[in-house]
Amino acid sequence: MHEPHAATYPNTVIDVLIIGGGLSGAMLAAQLLRQPGQRRIVVVEPRPELGRGEAYSATEPGHTLNGNAARMSVDPDNPDDLTQWLAQSIQAGSWPESAEQQVPIAELFPPRGLFGCYARQRLADAEVMGGRSGSTVEHLCSEVDDLQVGSEGVVVQCANGHQLRAKRAVLATGMFTAARTPRLGADGLRQATLDPWDVSAMRGLDPQGRVLIIGSGLTMIDALVSLQQAGHRGPIDVFSRHGLLPHVRRQPPSWVDFLAADPGVRSPRQLLRSVRAQCRLAIAQGVDCQAPLDTVRVHIARLWSQASDRERRQFVRHVRPWWESHHHRSAPPGAALLQRLLEEGRLRIRAASWQGVDAVEGNEVGIRLRLRGQQATTRVTGAALINSMGIEYDWRRVDRPLPRSLLARGLVQPGPLALGIAANPAGAVLDAQGRASECLFAMGPPLRGMWWESTAVTDVALQAKALAQLLARG
């Protein structure tokens, strides 16, 4: 895989242009390379390596996957693919710390940086396979600033000056994390906060200083790990709207797929009632209640897509915080650190509504909150502030050139409940008039509004395979 020379672009047309080379873009490229036929694939990604993206560029070993190896295969046809790769990798000495966990390889939670190596290796394997039929993949290390659709495909303008022409393009932009994404209409939060994954910056803090964290999900766990590795030993205050924490991921036994047996379950209320009944049944039998919960995930896309907008709003308003807490679980090491900090009294979790950030004064930063049960605004100060509010899915609030351009040109429209962008079931993007594009597609996190769960490795792997097959036929 190589950075192509500028002269290769002006008079050539790319078969498939992939915008974004994180995990989504890399998996799509790998699946396209496995398809019969000869095609030229170009991936535009500003990072120096494909396959890592935002999530898997982490370098600290403490930042691990939140799913064990058996759940994280990038090959939809082989659920044991990551387990098999890890076995070879550990035998070669690449992860000696794995021996400390003393569990089968399938139950290990690898560092995210190591998972990025795995994704890159699988793309390299696919590149060899594609080469046999004349297919190629090129990495252009830049960012797409603008895109136009014409009668013969798409034309994109890159930040480095390249203009590319392609028969088809795919928006595989991945996740816009709140901590690293400029937000339209923001009140200075990004300028006042530390990156949750920047251990080197945290080493500059007063080790005993009070740290404030906004958000209590998985990014907060990462922030705690970063602070620990940076040598921070002071108090930590975490604020979130509901004050809920991620559950630890356990390894429950298998459970009957009760939703497959009861197709009448359709609404969020029916789903919640059925799940609660199954959890009570599991507990009565001495079975981990995560067992019935784990059977729900394969049905989420169907349940979400067939729900009305009213039912979706009900789910987001009333069920979403508990869904996130129960299903987006923490790896055991992170959960153990969280529990230890709570027991030591260094960590406090408080339910509060975010109101804004005050100007940084000297070595302190102040934030405004409304604590649960109170009407007045409370000001809290600390030595540092970390934004752990997860992912920004509303493209209208993302201050980046490509989302702004696509929305302004009417080439895309917000997805259901303003989550990501709208597309048809095959991934063809819908424009402002609701027309499905013949040359612009999307996959992964941008389709959150279509399928709800569109970020997990297994979800994206299945989308990549289906979209590659569709593109290969065209």
Disulfide bonds with the S-S distance in Angstrom:
none
